[in-house]
Amino acid sequence: MASILAPDHLGPTVCVGEILVEIIATTDGDGFLEAQPLVGPFPSGAPAIFISQCGRLGGSAAMVGAVGDDDFGRVNIDRLKRDGVDVSTIAVDPDYPTGSAFVRYRKDGSRDFVYNIARSAAARFGWSQGVNDLFHRSGHLHVMGSALSVPSARDVIDRAVEIVKARGGTLSIDPNIRKELQLDQDTERRFAQLVAAADLLLPSGEELERAAGVPGEAEAIGRLFGIGVKEIVLKRGADGATYFGRDGERIDAPAFLVEEVDPTGAGDCFGGAYLTCRRLGMSPQEALIYGSAAGARNVTIRGPMEGAGTRQELDAFIASTERRV
């Protein structure tokens, strides 16, 4: 089956949004109201995790965002560069620190975050000649819902969608809006417009209904295709993932059986791998396998993008890891 996404040779996949370091509590519990041991910093930020996986898998990839002129910023830029990502449009802000996220897991596996995005370098970037040039040679734009909480990212995304689409490029959306990141009415409207323009939608769980604006899986799928979405891949965590095509085709992919160490970034790695495989010409079924492998491999290592795999690493993981029946 031919991919509905622009081929990789048209130009890189570009992510726009927050670049952070993540600091992880090593104890389980509720929030950060008491002193406890921490590990990090780990390079992070949903768009950065996603684009890291794209680059590691061999896709053409670039990132638009900002970091501070500090060690946390250098940790991120060095990591993305090693992963094959074009970092030329990552701004380095001399006045604001790199964004951060402190995370602590609860006993039930849910997470509490303390973010510094709005008052960090992560929120201080915008349109530039370099960004303009990048989008005029790009083949695909990927938008994380979390980026819509950053005004500068919203402005760049608005301009980028038009440019990328005009040159035959495509758009994918991962709703990825956490409870800590409240969106105002105008941003909710922008989110709805982006969903309607998406070629590929990559929701997790309840995000499917949130994106569609209607309850029920089947009803949400029908509405999303009705407003123009071309392909939907629903991430179901330990229950695997499902591809939905506009022609009614459905493909269910079982999850890999792994011991979970750190689930942060699993969905981002899944999305980065699935998208890259589709842009490289793979079928939905092949891309689902690589996406599932990327997400599963990532949760076996502490740190939000530490388990992002290369093609060789994912092939080895697929060959050696059992999947759910």
ROZAPA-617103 format. One record per residue: x, y, z of N, C-alpha, C, CB in turn. Coordinates in steps of 0.2 Angstrom, whole numbers, padded with zeros to 4 digits, always signed. Glycine has a CB too. Example, Ala and Ser with C-alpha at 12.3 -4.5 7.8 and 13.67 -1.06 7.14 Angstrom:
ROZAPA-617103
+0066-0028+0039+0062-0022+0039+0066-0016+0039+0057-0022+0045/+0064-0011+0035+0068-0005+0036+0064+0000+0039+0070-0003+0029/
This chain:
ROZAPA-617103
+0004-0006+0000+0000+0000+0000+0004+0006+0000-0005+0000+0006/+0003+0011-0005+0007+0017-0005+0005+0021+0001+0005+0021-0011/+0011+0025+0004+0010+0029+0010+0006+0035+0008+0016+0031+0013/+0002+0037+0012-0002+0044+0011+0003+0050+0013-0008+0044+0015/+0009+0048+0016+0013+0053+0018+0019+0055+0013+0017+0051+0025/+0021+0061+0013+0026+0063+0008+0032+0059+0009+0028+0071+0009/+0035+0057+0004+0041+0052+0004+0047+0056+0007+0043+0050-0003/+0052+0052+0011+0057+0055+0014+0062+0060+0010+0061+0050+0017/+0062+0058+0003+0066+0062-0001+0064+0069-0003+0068+0058-0008/+0057+0070-0001+0055+0077-0002+0058+0082+0003+0047+0077-0001/+0060+0080+0008+0063+0084+0013+0062+0081+0020+0060+0091+0013/+0065+0084+0025+0065+0081+0032+0058+0082+0036+0070+0085+0036/+0057+0077+0040+0052+0078+0045+0054+0083+0050+0050+0071+0049/+0050+0088+0051+0052+0094+0056+0047+0094+0062+0052+0101+0053/+0050+0094+0068+0046+0095+0074+0047+0102+0077+0048+0089+0079/+0042+0105+0080+0042+0112+0082+0040+0111+0090+0038+0117+0078/+0044+0114+0094+0041+0114+0101+0046+0114+0107+0037+0108+0102/+0044+0111+0112+0048+0112+0118+0054+0107+0119+0044+0111+0125/+0060+0109+0121+0066+0105+0122+0067+0106+0129+0072+0107+0117/+0067+0100+0133+0068+0101+0140+0074+0096+0142+0062+0099+0143/+0075+0096+0149+0079+0091+0152+0074+0088+0157+0085+0093+0156/+0074+0082+0158+0070+0078+0163+0074+0076+0169+0066+0072+0160/+0071+0077+0175+0074+0075+0181+0069+0070+0184+0076+0081+0186/+0071+0064+0186+0066+0059+0188+0068+0057+0195+0067+0053+0183/+0062+0057+0199+0062+0054+0206+0063+0047+0206+0056+0056+0210/+0067+0044+0210+0069+0037+0210+0064+0033+0215+0076+0036+0212/+0060+0037+0219+0055+0034+0223+0048+0035+0220+0055+0037+0230/+0043+0030+0222+0036+0031+0220+0033+0035+0225+0033+0024+0219/+0028+0039+0223+0024+0043+0228+0020+0048+0225+0028+0046+0233/+0017+0053+0229+0013+0058+0226+0017+0065+0226+0006+0059+0230/+0019+0067+0220+0022+0074+0220+0028+0075+0223+0017+0079+0222/+0030+0081+0224+0037+0083+0226+0036+0087+0233+0040+0087+0221/+0033+0085+0238+0032+0088+0244+0037+0086+0249+0025+0087+0247/+0041+0082+0247+0047+0080+0252+0053+0079+0248+0044+0074+0256/+0059+0079+0252+0065+0078+0248+0066+0071+0247+0071+0081+0253/+0069+0070+0241+0070+0063+0239+0075+0062+0233+0063+0060+0235/+0078+0056+0232+0083+0056+0227+0081+0057+0220+0087+0049+0228/+0085+0060+0216+0083+0061+0209+0089+0059+0204+0082+0069+0208/+0087+0057+0198+0092+0056+0193+0091+0060+0187+0092+0048+0191/+0096+0061+0183+0095+0066+0177+0101+0070+0177+0089+0070+0177/+0102+0075+0173+0097+0077+0168+0097+0072+0162+0098+0084+0165/+0091+0071+0159+0090+0067+0153+0087+0072+0147+0085+0061+0154/+0089+0072+0141+0086+0076+0136+0079+0073+0135+0090+0075+0129/+0075+0078+0134+0068+0077+0134+0064+0082+0130+0065+0076+0141/+0057+0082+0131+0052+0086+0128+0049+0082+0122+0056+0092+0125/+0043+0081+0122+0039+0076+0118+0042+0077+0110+0032+0077+0118/+0042+0084+0108+0044+0084+0101+0051+0082+0100+0043+0092+0099/+0056+0083+0105+0063+0081+0104+0063+0074+0104+0067+0084+0110/+0059+0070+0109+0059+0063+0109+0057+0060+0102+0055+0060+0115/+0052+0063+0100+0049+0060+0093+0054+0061+0088+0043+0064+0091/+0057+0067+0087+0062+0068+0082+0069+0064+0083+0063+0076+0081/+0070+0063+0089+0076+0059+0090+0075+0052+0087+0078+0058+0098/+0069+0049+0088+0068+0042+0086+0068+0043+0078+0061+0040+0088/+0065+0048+0075+0065+0048+0068+0072+0048+0065+0062+0055+0065/+0077+0052+0068+0084+0052+0066+0087+0046+0067+0087+0058+0069/+0086+0043+0073+0090+0036+0074+0087+0031+0069+0088+0034+0081/+0081+0031+0067+0079+0026+0062+0081+0027+0055+0071+0025+0063/+0084+0033+0054+0087+0034+0047+0083+0039+0043+0088+0028+0044/+0078+0042+0046+0074+0047+0042+0077+0053+0042+0067+0047+0045/+0076+0058+0037+0078+0064+0037+0074+0068+0042+0078+0068+0030/+0078+0072+0047+0074+0075+0053+0077+0081+0055+0074+0070+0059/+0073+0086+0057+0076+0092+0060+0071+0095+0065+0076+0098+0054/+0074+0099+0070+0070+0102+0075+0070+0109+0076+0073+0099+0082/+0065+0112+0077+0064+0119+0078+0062+0120+0086+0059+0123+0074/+0066+0124+0089+0065+0125+0096+0070+0130+0099+0064+0119+0100/+0071+0130+0106+0076+0134+0109+0078+0130+0116+0074+0141+0110/+0085+0131+0117+0087+0129+0124+0091+0135+0127+0092+0123+0123/+0093+0135+0133+0097+0140+0136+0105+0139+0135+0096+0140+0144/+0109+0144+0136+0116+0143+0135+0119+0140+0141+0119+0150+0134/+0117+0134+0142+0119+0130+0149+0120+0123+0147+0114+0131+0154/+0122+0119+0152+0124+0112+0151+0118+0108+0149+0127+0109+0158/+0112+0110+0152+0106+0107+0150+0104+0108+0143+0100+0109+0154/+0105+0113+0140+0104+0115+0133+0109+0110+0129+0105+0122+0131/+0116+0110+0131+0121+0107+0127+0119+0099+0127+0128+0108+0130/+0116+0096+0133+0115+0089+0133+0110+0088+0128+0111+0088+0140/+0105+0092+0127+0100+0091+0122+0102+0092+0115+0094+0096+0123/+0106+0097+0113+0109+0098+0106+0113+0092+0105+0112+0105+0106/+0118+0090+0109+0123+0085+0108+0119+0079+0106+0128+0084+0114/+0114+0077+0110+0110+0071+0109+0107+0071+0102+0105+0070+0115/+0103+0076+0101+0099+0076+0094+0104+0076+0088+0095+0083+0094/+0110+0079+0089+0115+0079+0084+0118+0072+0083+0121+0084+0085/+0119+0069+0088+0121+0062+0088+0116+0057+0084+0123+0059+0095/+0110+0059+0085+0104+0055+0083+0103+0056+0075+0098+0056+0087/+0107+0061+0072+0106+0062+0065+0101+0068+0064+0104+0056+0062/+0099+0072+0069+0094+0077+0068+0098+0084+0066+0090+0078+0075/+0095+0087+0062+0097+0094+0060+0095+0099+0066+0094+0096+0053/+0100+0101+0069+0099+0106+0075+0101+0113+0073+0104+0103+0081/+0101+0115+0067+0103+0121+0065+0098+0127+0066+0105+0122+0057/+0092+0125+0067+0087+0129+0069+0085+0129+0076+0081+0128+0065/+0089+0126+0081+0088+0126+0088+0091+0132+0090+0090+0120+0091/+0088+0137+0093+0090+0143+0095+0094+0142+0102+0085+0149+0096/+0099+0146+0104+0102+0146+0110+0101+0153+0114+0110+0144+0110/+0097+0153+0119+0095+0159+0122+0100+0161+0128+0088+0159+0125/+0103+0167+0128+0108+0168+0133+0105+0170+0139+0113+0173+0130/+0099+0172+0139+0096+0175+0145+0091+0170+0149+0092+0181+0143/+0089+0165+0146+0084+0160+0150+0087+0153+0150+0077+0161+0146/+0085+0150+0155+0088+0143+0156+0084+0138+0151+0088+0141+0163/+0087+0132+0150+0084+0127+0147+0078+0125+0151+0089+0121+0145/+0072+0123+0147+0066+0121+0150+0068+0114+0154+0061+0120+0145/+0063+0113+0159+0064+0107+0163+0058+0104+0165+0068+0109+0170/+0058+0097+0167+0052+0094+0169+0054+0089+0174+0048+0090+0163/+0052+0090+0180+0053+0085+0186+0047+0080+0186+0054+0089+0193/+0048+0074+0186+0043+0069+0186+0044+0064+0192+0043+0065+0179/+0038+0062+0194+0038+0057+0200+0032+0052+0198+0038+0060+0207/+0034+0046+0198+0029+0041+0197+0025+0039+0204+0032+0034+0194/+0018+0038+0203+0014+0036+0208+0014+0028+0208+0007+0039+0208/+0011+0025+0214+0011+0018+0215+0007+0015+0209+0008+0016+0221/+0002+0018+0206-0002+0015+0201+0001+0016+0194-0009+0018+0201/+0007+0019+0193+0010+0020+0187+0009+0027+0184+0008+0015+0182/+0004+0031+0186+0003+0038+0184+0008+0042+0186-0004+0040+0186/+0009+0048+0183+0014+0053+0185+0012+0060+0187+0019+0053+0178/+0016+0063+0191+0016+0070+0193+0022+0073+0190+0015+0071+0200/+0020+0079+0186+0025+0083+0183+0026+0090+0186+0024+0084+0176/+0032+0093+0187+0033+0100+0188+0037+0103+0182+0036+0101+0195/+0034+0107+0178+0037+0110+0172+0039+0117+0173+0032+0109+0167/+0045+0118+0170+0047+0125+0169+0047+0126+0161+0053+0127+0173/+0042+0128+0158+0042+0129+0151+0041+0136+0149+0037+0125+0147/+0036+0139+0152+0034+0146+0150+0039+0151+0152+0027+0148+0154/+0043+0150+0157+0048+0155+0159+0055+0152+0158+0047+0156+0167/+0056+0148+0152+0062+0146+0151+0063+0147+0143+0062+0138+0152/+0069+0145+0141+0071+0146+0134+0066+0142+0129+0078+0144+0133/+0064+0136+0132+0059+0132+0128+0053+0136+0125+0056+0126+0133/+0051+0141+0128+0046+0145+0125+0048+0152+0122+0041+0148+0131/+0055+0152+0121+0058+0158+0118+0061+0157+0111+0062+0162+0123/+0057+0156+0106+0060+0155+0099+0054+0158+0094+0062+0148+0098/+0056+0159+0088+0051+0161+0084+0054+0160+0076+0050+0168+0085/+0050+0164+0072+0052+0163+0065+0058+0167+0063+0046+0166+0061/+0063+0164+0059+0069+0167+0057+0070+0165+0050+0075+0165+0062/+0075+0168+0047+0077+0166+0040+0079+0158+0040+0083+0170+0038/+0082+0156+0045+0084+0149+0045+0078+0144+0046+0089+0147+0051/+0073+0146+0050+0067+0142+0050+0063+0143+0044+0063+0145+0056/+0063+0148+0041+0060+0149+0034+0063+0145+0029+0060+0157+0032/+0069+0145+0029+0073+0141+0024+0072+0133+0025+0080+0142+0024/+0072+0131+0031+0070+0124+0033+0064+0122+0031+0071+0123+0041/+0058+0126+0032+0052+0123+0030+0051+0124+0022+0047+0128+0033/+0054+0128+0019+0054+0128+0012+0058+0122+0008+0056+0134+0009/+0061+0118+0012+0064+0112+0010+0062+0106+0014+0072+0112+0010/+0056+0106+0018+0054+0101+0022+0049+0097+0018+0051+0104+0028/+0048+0091+0020+0043+0086+0017+0037+0085+0022+0046+0080+0015/+0038+0086+0028+0033+0084+0033+0034+0088+0040+0034+0076+0035/+0028+0090+0042+0028+0093+0049+0024+0089+0054+0024+0100+0048/+0027+0088+0060+0024+0084+0065+0023+0089+0071+0028+0078+0067/+0017+0089+0073+0015+0093+0079+0013+0089+0085+0009+0098+0077/+0016+0091+0090+0014+0088+0097+0009+0093+0100+0020+0086+0102/+0003+0090+0103-0001+0095+0106+0002+0099+0112-0007+0091+0109/+0007+0096+0115+0010+0099+0121+0013+0106+0118+0015+0095+0124/+0015+0106+0112+0018+0112+0109+0014+0118+0109+0022+0111+0103/+0007+0116+0109+0002+0122+0108+0001+0126+0114-0005+0119+0106/+0004+0124+0120+0004+0128+0126+0010+0133+0126+0005+0123+0132/+0014+0133+0120+0019+0138+0120+0018+0143+0114+0026+0134+0118/+0016+0149+0116+0014+0154+0110+0019+0154+0105+0013+0161+0113/+0025+0154+0106+0030+0155+0100+0030+0149+0096+0037+0156+0103/+0028+0143+0098+0028+0137+0094+0021+0137+0090+0028+0131+0099/+0016+0140+0093+0010+0140+0089+0011+0145+0083+0004+0143+0094/+0014+0150+0084+0015+0155+0079+0019+0152+0073+0019+0161+0081/+0024+0148+0075+0029+0145+0070+0025+0139+0066+0035+0142+0073/+0021+0135+0070+0017+0130+0067+0012+0133+0062+0013+0126+0073/+0008+0138+0064+0003+0141+0059+0006+0143+0053+0001+0148+0062/+0012+0146+0053+0016+0147+0046+0018+0141+0043+0021+0153+0047/+0021+0137+0047+0024+0131+0044+0019+0126+0040+0028+0127+0049/+0013+0125+0043+0008+0121+0040+0007+0123+0032+0002+0121+0044/+0006+0130+0031+0004+0132+0025+0010+0131+0020+0003+0140+0025/+0016+0132+0022+0022+0131+0018+0023+0124+0016+0028+0134+0021/+0023+0120+0021+0024+0112+0020+0019+0109+0015+0025+0109+0026/+0013+0111+0017+0007+0108+0012+0008+0111+0005+0000+0110+0015/+0010+0117+0004+0010+0120-0002+0015+0117-0007+0012+0127-0002/+0020+0114-0004+0026+0110-0008+0024+0103-0008+0033+0112-0005/+0018+0101-0006+0017+0094-0007+0019+0090-0001+0020+0091-0013/+0020+0093+0005+0022+0089+0011+0016+0088+0015+0026+0094+0015/+0017+0084+0020+0011+0082+0024+0012+0084+0031+0011+0074+0024/+0006+0082+0035+0006+0084+0042+0004+0079+0047+0001+0090+0043/+0007+0078+0052+0004+0073+0057+0003+0076+0064+0009+0067+0058/-0001+0074+0068-0003+0077+0074-0003+0071+0079-0010+0080+0074/+0000+0072+0085+0000+0068+0091-0004+0073+0096+0007+0065+0093/-0010+0071+0098-0013+0076+0103-0009+0078+0109-0020+0073+0105/-0007+0073+0113-0002+0073+0118-0003+0080+0122+0005+0073+0115/-0009+0081+0125-0010+0087+0129-0011+0084+0136-0016+0091+0127/-0006+0086+0141-0006+0083+0147-0011+0088+0152+0001+0083+0150/-0013+0085+0157-0017+0089+0162-0014+0095+0165-0020+0085+0167/-0007+0095+0165-0004+0101+0168-0003+0107+0163+0003+0099+0170/-0005+0105+0156-0004+0110+0151-0011+0112+0149+0000+0108+0145/-0014+0117+0152-0021+0120+0150-0021+0124+0144-0024+0124+0156/-0025+0123+0140-0026+0127+0134-0032+0131+0134-0026+0122+0127/-0031+0138+0132-0036+0142+0131-0041+0141+0125-0034+0150+0131/-0046+0145+0125-0051+0144+0120-0048+0145+0113-0057+0148+0120/-0044+0150+0112-0041+0151+0105-0036+0145+0103-0037+0157+0105/-0032+0142+0108-0028+0137+0107-0032+0130+0105-0023+0136+0113/-0037+0129+0109-0042+0124+0107-0044+0124+0100-0048+0123+0112/-0046+0130+0098-0048+0131+0091-0043+0129+0086-0051+0138+0090/-0037+0131+0087-0031+0130+0083-0030+0122+0083-0024+0133+0086/-0030+0119+0089-0029+0112+0089-0034+0108+0084-0030+0109+0096/-0041+0111+0085-0046+0108+0080-0044+0109+0073-0053+0110+0082/-0042+0114+0071-0040+0116+0064-0034+0111+0062-0038+0123+0063/-0029+0110+0066-0024+0106+0065-0026+0099+0064-0018+0106+0070/-0030+0096+0068-0033+0090+0067-0036+0089+0061-0038+0088+0073/-0040+0094+0059-0044+0093+0052-0039+0093+0046-0049+0099+0052/-0033+0096+0047-0028+0097+0042-0024+0091+0042-0025+0103+0042/-0024+0086+0047-0019+0081+0048-0020+0075+0042-0020+0078+0054/-0014+0073+0040-0014+0067+0036-0014+0061+0040-0008+0067+0031/-0010+0062+0045-0009+0056+0050-0011+0059+0057-0002+0053+0050/-0015+0055+0061-0016+0056+0068-0014+0051+0072-0024+0058+0069/-0010+0052+0078-0007+0047+0082-0009+0048+0089+0001+0048+0081/-0016+0047+0091-0018+0048+0097-0016+0042+0102-0025+0049+0097/-0017+0043+0108-0016+0038+0113-0023+0038+0117-0010+0039+0118/-0026+0032+0118-0032+0031+0123-0037+0036+0121-0029+0032+0130/-0039+0040+0127-0044+0045+0126-0043+0051+0122-0046+0047+0133/-0037+0052+0120-0035+0057+0115-0039+0057+0109-0028+0058+0114/-0040+0050+0107-0044+0049+0100-0051+0053+0101-0045+0042+0099/-0055+0052+0106-0061+0055+0107-0060+0063+0108-0065+0052+0113/-0055+0065+0111-0053+0072+0112-0052+0075+0106-0047+0073+0117/-0049+0072+0101-0047+0075+0095-0053+0075+0090-0042+0071+0091/-0058+0070+0091-0064+0070+0087-0069+0074+0090-0066+0063+0086/-0069+0075+0096-0075+0079+0099-0081+0075+0100-0076+0085+0095/-0081+0069+0100-0087+0064+0101-0085+0058+0105-0090+0062+0094/-0089+0055+0109-0087+0049+0113-0088+0043+0108-0092+0049+0119/-0084+0038+0110-0085+0031+0107-0079+0031+0102-0091+0031+0104/-0076+0025+0102-0070+0024+0097-0073+0024+0090-0067+0017+0098/-0078+0020+0088-0080+0020+0081-0083+0027+0079-0086+0015+0081/-0086+0030+0083-0089+0037+0082-0084+0042+0080-0094+0039+0087/-0078+0041+0085-0073+0046+0084-0069+0045+0077-0068+0045+0090/-0068+0038+0076-0064+0037+0070-0068+0039+0064-0063+0029+0069/-0075+0038+0064-0079+0040+0058-0079+0048+0057-0086+0038+0059/-0079+0052+0063-0079+0059+0062-0073+0061+0060-0081+0062+0069/-0067+0059+0062-0061+0061+0060-0060+0060+0053-0055+0057+0064/-0062+0054+0050-0061+0053+0043-0066+0058+0039-0063+0046+0041/-0071+0059+0042-0076+0064+0039-0074+0071+0038-0082+0064+0043/-0069+0073+0043-0067+0080+0043-0060+0081+0039-0066+0083+0050/-0058+0075+0036-0052+0075+0032-0046+0072+0034-0050+0082+0031/-0045+0069+0040-0040+0065+0042-0039+0059+0037-0040+0062+0049/-0033+0057+0035-0032+0052+0030-0030+0045+0033-0027+0054+0025/-0027+0045+0039-0024+0039+0042-0024+0040+0050-0017+0037+0040/-0026+0035+0054-0026+0035+0061-0023+0029+0064-0033+0036+0064/-0018+0030+0068-0015+0025+0072-0016+0026+0079-0007+0024+0070/-0020+0022+0083-0022+0023+0090-0017+0019+0094-0029+0020+0091/-0013+0022+0098-0009+0019+0103-0012+0016+0109-0003+0024+0105/-0012+0010+0110-0016+0007+0116-0011+0005+0122-0020+0001+0113/-0005+0007+0122+0000+0005+0127+0001-0003+0127-0003+0007+0134/+0000-0006+0133+0001-0013+0133-0004-0017+0129+0001-0015+0141/-0009-0014+0127-0014-0018+0122-0012-0017+0115-0021-0015+0124/-0006-0014+0113-0004-0014+0106-0006-0007+0103-0007-0020+0103/-0007-0008+0097-0009-0002+0093-0013-0004+0087-0003+0002+0090/-0017+0001+0084-0022-0001+0079-0021+0004+0073-0029-0001+0081/-0021+0002+0067-0021+0006+0061-0028+0006+0058-0016+0004+0056/-0030+0012+0057-0037+0013+0053-0036+0017+0047-0042+0017+0058/-0038+0014+0041-0037+0018+0035-0044+0020+0033-0035+0013+0030/-0044+0025+0028-0051+0028+0026-0055+0024+0022-0049+0034+0022/-0052+0018+0019-0055+0013+0016-0059+0008+0020-0051+0010+0010/-0058+0009+0027-0061+0004+0031-0056-0001+0034-0067+0001+0028/-0050-0001+0031-0045-0006+0033-0043-0005+0040-0039-0006+0029/-0043-0010+0044-0040-0010+0051-0035-0015+0052-0046-0011+0056/-0029-0014+0055-0024-0018+0057-0022-0017+0064-0018-0017+0052/-0023-0023+0068-0021-0023+0075-0014-0026+0076-0027-0027+0079/-0010-0022+0080-0003-0025+0081-0003-0026+0089+0002-0020+0079/-0001-0032+0091+0000-0034+0098+0007-0030+0100+0001-0041+0099/+0007-0029+0107+0012-0026+0110+0018-0031+0111+0010-0022+0117/+0024-0029+0112+0029-0033+0114+0029-0034+0122+0036-0030+0112/+0031-0040+0124+0031-0041+0131+0038-0039+0134+0030-0048+0132/+0038-0034+0138+0044-0031+0141+0043-0029+0148+0047-0025+0137/+0049-0029+0152+0048-0026+0159+0049-0019+0159+0054-0030+0163/+0044-0015+0161+0044-0008+0161+0048-0005+0166+0037-0005+0161/+0053-0001+0164+0057+0003+0169+0055+0010+0169+0064+0003+0167/+0053+0013+0163+0051+0020+0163+0047+0022+0157+0058+0025+0163/+0040+0022+0158+0036+0023+0152+0036+0030+0148+0029+0022+0154/+0039+0035+0151+0040+0041+0148+0043+0041+0141+0043+0046+0152/+0040+0044+0136+0043+0044+0129+0041+0038+0125+0050+0044+0130/+0037+0033+0128+0035+0027+0124+0031+0029+0118+0032+0022+0128/+0026+0033+0119+0022+0035+0113+0025+0039+0108+0016+0039+0116/+0030+0044+0110+0034+0048+0106+0038+0044+0102+0038+0053+0110/+0041+0039+0105+0046+0034+0101+0042+0030+0096+0050+0030+0105/+0036+0028+0098+0031+0024+0093+0030+0028+0087+0025+0022+0097/+0028+0035+0089+0026+0039+0083+0031+0041+0079+0023+0045+0086/+0037+0042+0081+0043+0044+0077+0045+0038+0073+0049+0046+0082/+0045+0032+0075+0046+0026+0071+0041+0025+0066+0047+0020+0076/+0035+0025+0068+0029+0023+0063+0029+0028+0057+0022+0024+0067/+0030+0035+0059+0030+0040+0054+0036+0039+0049+0030+0047+0057/+0042+0038+0052+0048+0037+0048+0047+0031+0043+0054+0037+0052/+0045+0026+0046+0044+0020+0042+0039+0021+0036+0041+0014+0046/+0034+0025+0037+0029+0026+0032+0032+0031+0027+0022+0029+0035/+0036+0036+0029+0039+0040+0024+0044+0037+0020+0042+0046+0028/+0047+0032+0023+0052+0028+0019+0049+0022+0015+0057+0024+0024/+0042+0022+0015+0039+0018+0010+0036+0011+0013+0043+0016+0005/+0037+0010+0019+0034+0004+0022+0027+0004+0022+0037+0003+0029/+0024-0002+0023+0017-0003+0023+0014-0001+0030+0014-0010+0021/+0008+0000+0032+0006+0001+0038+0007-0005+0043-0002+0002+0038/+0007-0011+0041+0008-0017+0045+0016-0017+0047+0007-0023+0041/+0020-0015+0042+0027-0015+0044+0029-0009+0049+0032-0014+0038/+0026-0004+0047+0027+0002+0052+0024+0001+0059+0024+0008+0048/+0019-0002+0059+0016-0004+0066+0021-0008+0070+0009-0007+0065/+0024-0013+0067+0029-0017+0070+0035-0013+0073+0031-0023+0066/+0038-0009+0069+0043-0005+0071+0041+0001+0076+0046-0001+0065/+0035+0003+0075+0033+0008+0080+0032+0005+0087+0026+0011+0078/+0029-0001+0087+0028-0005+0093+0034-0007+0096+0023-0011+0092/+0039-0009+0092+0046-0011+0095+0049-0005+0098+0050-0014+0089/+0049+0001+0094+0052+0007+0097+0049+0009+0104+0051+0013+0092/+0043+0009+0104+0039+0011+0111+0041+0006+0116+0032+0012+0110/+0041+0000+0115+0043-0005+0120+0050-0005+0122+0041-0012+0117/+0054-0004+0117+0061-0004+0119+0063+0002+0123+0066-0004+0112/+0060+0007+0122+0061+0013+0126+0059+0013+0133+0057+0019+0122/+0054+0009+0134+0052+0009+0142+0056+0004+0146+0045+0006+0142/+0061+0001+0142+0065-0004+0146+0071+0000+0149+0068-0010+0142/+0072+0006+0148+0078+0010+0150+0076+0016+0153+0083+0011+0144/+0079+0018+0159+0077+0024+0162+0079+0031+0158+0080+0025+0169/+0074+0035+0157+0076+0041+0153+0071+0041+0147+0083+0041+0151/+0068+0047+0146+0063+0048+0141+0065+0046+0133+0060+0054+0141/+0071+0046+0132+0073+0045+0125+0079+0040+0125+0074+0051+0120/+0081+0037+0130+0087+0033+0131+0086+0027+0127+0089+0032+0138/+0080+0024+0126+0079+0018+0123+0077+0018+0116+0074+0014+0126/+0077+0025+0113+0075+0025+0106+0080+0021+0102+0076+0033+0104/+0078+0017+0097+0082+0013+0093+0084+0014+0086+0079+0006+0094/+0090+0012+0084+0091+0012+0077+0088+0007+0073+0099+0012+0076/+0088+0007+0067+0085+0001+0063+0088-0005+0065+0086+0002+0055/+0095-0006+0066+0098-0012+0068+0096-0014+0075+0106-0011+0067/+0095-0009+0079+0093-0011+0086+0086-0013+0086+0094-0005+0091/+0082-0010+0083+0075-0012+0083+0074-0019+0079+0071-0007+0079/+0078-0020+0074+0077-0027+0071+0079-0032+0076+0082-0027+0064/+0085-0031+0079+0087-0036+0084+0082-0037+0090+0094-0034+0087/+0079-0031+0092+0073-0032+0097+0067-0036+0095+0071-0024+0099/+0065-0034+0089+0059-0038+0086+0061-0045+0085+0058-0035+0079/+0067-0047+0083+0069-0054+0082+0069-0058+0089+0075-0055+0079/+0070-0054+0095+0072-0058+0101+0066-0057+0106+0078-0055+0104/+0061-0053+0105+0056-0051+0110+0049-0054+0108+0056-0044+0111/+0046-0057+0113+0040-0060+0112+0034-0055+0112+0038-0065+0118/+0029-0056+0108+0023-0052+0108+0017-0055+0111+0022-0050+0101/+0013-0051+0113+0007-0053+0117+0003-0057+0111+0002-0047+0119/-0001-0062+0114-0005-0066+0109-0012-0062+0108-0007-0073+0113/
